[in-house]
């Protein structure tokens, strides 16, 4: 744990007013290698694609195009859609997990 004006998780950028809340979060944080989640697994591969939204009316270009991030697991060849850079909440304590890089910015 580290203390600023609030208590912060040592694994991600979340902060809490109470130390007990920060400690509770750290135990289940997807950036904590102890949770064995996709976020820190060497088999997880992060990628993204552009989703093209067709223009409406007289517009010539799709202004609503956006990037969609996703992670796929190289160990089981499974695709897990990740919206807004959030890790998959259903894949912790994975039997295929091996320590790798943290796939998300801190």
C-alpha positions as CSV (number, residue, x, y, z in Angstrom):
1,X,0.0,0.0,0.0
2,X,1.1,3.6,-0.6
3,X,-0.5,6.7,1.0
4,X,-1.1,9.9,-0.8
5,X,-4.1,12.1,0.1
6,X,-6.0,8.8,-0.4
7,X,-5.0,5.1,-0.2
8,X,-4.0,3.7,-3.6
9,X,-3.8,0.2,-5.0
10,X,-0.2,-0.9,-5.6
11,X,-1.3,-2.7,-8.8
12,X,-3.5,-0.2,-10.6
13,X,-4.5,3.4,-10.4
14,X,-7.6,3.1,-8.2
15,X,-7.7,5.1,-5.0
16,X,-9.8,5.0,-1.9
17,X,-10.6,7.1,1.1
18,X,-10.2,4.2,3.5
19,X,-7.2,1.9,3.9
20,X,-9.5,-1.1,4.4
21,X,-11.2,-0.4,1.1
22,X,-7.9,-0.3,-0.7
23,X,-6.7,-3.5,0.9
24,X,-10.0,-5.2,0.0
25,X,-9.6,-4.0,-3.6
26,X,-5.9,-5.2,-3.9
27,X,-6.9,-8.8,-3.1
28,X,-9.2,-8.9,-6.1
29,X,-7.5,-6.4,-8.4
30,X,-7.1,-7.8,-12.0
31,X,-3.6,-6.1,-12.1
32,X,-2.5,-8.1,-9.0
33,X,-0.7,-11.2,-10.3
34,X,-2.1,-13.2,-7.4
35,X,-5.6,-13.1,-9.0
36,X,-4.2,-14.9,-12.1
37,X,-6.3,-12.8,-14.4
38,X,-6.0,-12.2,-18.2
39,X,-4.5,-8.8,-17.5
40,X,-1.2,-10.2,-16.2
41,X,-1.0,-13.4,-18.2
42,X,1.6,-14.1,-20.8
43,X,-1.0,-16.0,-22.9
44,X,-3.2,-12.9,-23.2
45,X,-2.8,-10.8,-26.3
46,X,-4.2,-7.3,-26.5
47,X,-5.3,-5.9,-29.9
48,X,-7.9,-3.6,-31.3
49,X,-9.9,-3.0,-34.5
50,X,-11.7,0.0,-35.9
51,X,-15.5,-0.4,-35.9
52,X,-16.8,1.6,-38.9
53,X,-20.2,3.2,-38.5
54,X,-21.8,4.0,-41.8
55,X,-22.7,7.7,-42.4
56,X,-26.3,8.9,-42.1
57,X,-28.1,11.2,-44.4
58,X,-25.9,13.5,-46.5
59,X,-22.7,12.9,-44.4
60,X,-19.8,11.6,-46.5
61,X,-17.8,10.1,-43.6
62,X,-18.7,8.1,-40.5
63,X,-18.0,10.4,-37.6
64,X,-19.0,7.7,-35.2
65,X,-16.2,5.3,-36.0
66,X,-14.4,4.0,-32.9
67,X,-11.7,1.6,-31.8
68,X,-12.7,-1.5,-29.9
69,X,-10.1,-3.2,-27.8
70,X,-10.1,-6.9,-27.1
71,X,-8.0,-9.6,-25.6
72,X,-7.6,-13.1,-26.8
73,X,-6.1,-16.0,-25.0
74,X,-3.3,-17.7,-26.9
75,X,-3.4,-20.8,-24.6
76,X,-7.0,-21.7,-25.3
77,X,-7.6,-19.7,-28.5
78,X,-10.5,-17.9,-26.9
79,X,-11.6,-14.4,-27.6
80,X,-12.8,-12.2,-24.8
81,X,-14.2,-8.8,-25.8
82,X,-12.9,-6.0,-23.7
83,X,-14.7,-2.7,-23.9
84,X,-13.0,0.5,-22.7
85,X,-9.7,-1.3,-21.8
86,X,-11.3,-3.2,-18.9
87,X,-10.1,-6.8,-18.3
88,X,-12.3,-9.8,-18.4
89,X,-14.0,-10.2,-15.1
90,X,-14.8,-13.8,-15.6
91,X,-11.3,-15.1,-16.1
92,X,-9.4,-15.2,-12.8
93,X,-7.5,-18.1,-11.2
94,X,-7.1,-19.5,-14.7
95,X,-5.3,-22.9,-14.9
96,X,-3.4,-21.6,-18.0
97,X,-2.2,-18.4,-16.3
98,X,1.6,-17.7,-16.4
99,X,3.1,-14.4,-15.4
100,X,3.4,-11.9,-18.2
101,X,3.2,-8.2,-18.8
102,X,0.4,-6.0,-17.4
103,X,-1.6,-5.3,-20.6
104,X,-3.2,-2.1,-19.4
105,X,-1.9,1.4,-18.7
106,X,-1.5,2.4,-15.1
